[in-house]
Amino acid sequence: MDTMKCSVWMFLPLVMCLFTTTGLWIVYFIAVEDNKIFPLNLDRRPDSRSPPYISIAGDAPPASCVFSQVMNMAAFLALVIAVLRFIQLKPKTLNPWLSVSGLVALCLTSFGMTLLGNFQLRSSEEIHNVGTSMTFGFGTLACWIQSILTFKINIKNEGRKAGIPRVIISATITLCVILYFILMSQKLDVHAPRVQWVLVMCFLIFFGTLAVEFRHCRFEIICIENQEHQEIFNSFSENLSDMSEYQTDQV
């Protein structure tokens, strides 16, 4: 891959993935250091410490402060990625409802992430659980929709190259969601947190794979005054439709 010809927008999904991954593991290590949770590598619950679920790790200060900031930033970046992905695919998709569904699912996932970050488990358990359900539920749906769109639109003939790993990641996410709730229902607090961490890491890796298509696109925001430049805007709109088949997407 020639990095000199790649758009700088490819770094947005990568930054979201790396920033959130680093932030969550910082939350984990802070909680372990403060004896709020026991480590993930233990085979059985050693004492009265809580199991290392992500929500429990980020439940009390100072870890909760970092957790809230990480989740808010991750939700914002995910929302921006969702909108840009929709703009990227809009001129090329033959099924607008599928692209719109992907946008809505990612937006709801982002909103769920804000609920997770701002309403801690012990203080607002019901709202926190709603955020968990939205993040995992709509997040899983969004991964499958984006995987389907990858094959259908086949940007730069890289549909199989990017689509097959996304299907594998989406299947892993789905399996982890099912296994996680099964382990939770059986109160297996040693194994369930491990599955949860794998699940979240798979979500973040999936977001990172969007860099494959983003490297082909350049997004621009153009500000035009209402009446004075209406003709310029109309001319730009015509040019935009003509350019939709190329690698540059403009807003």
Secondary structure, 3 states (H helix, E strand, C coil): CCHHHCCHHHHHHHHHHHHHHHHHHHHHHHHHHCCCECCCCCCCCCCCCECCCHHHHCCCCCHHHHHHHHHHHHHHHHHHHHHHHHHHHCCCCCCHHHHHHHHHHHHHHHHHHHHHHHCCCCCCHHHHHHHHHHHHHHHHHHHHHHHHHHHHHCHHHCHHHHHHHHHHHHHHHHHHHHHHHHHHHCCCCCHHHHHHHHHHHHHHHHHHHCHHHHCCCCCCCCCCCCCCCHHHHHHHHHHHHHHCCCCCCCC
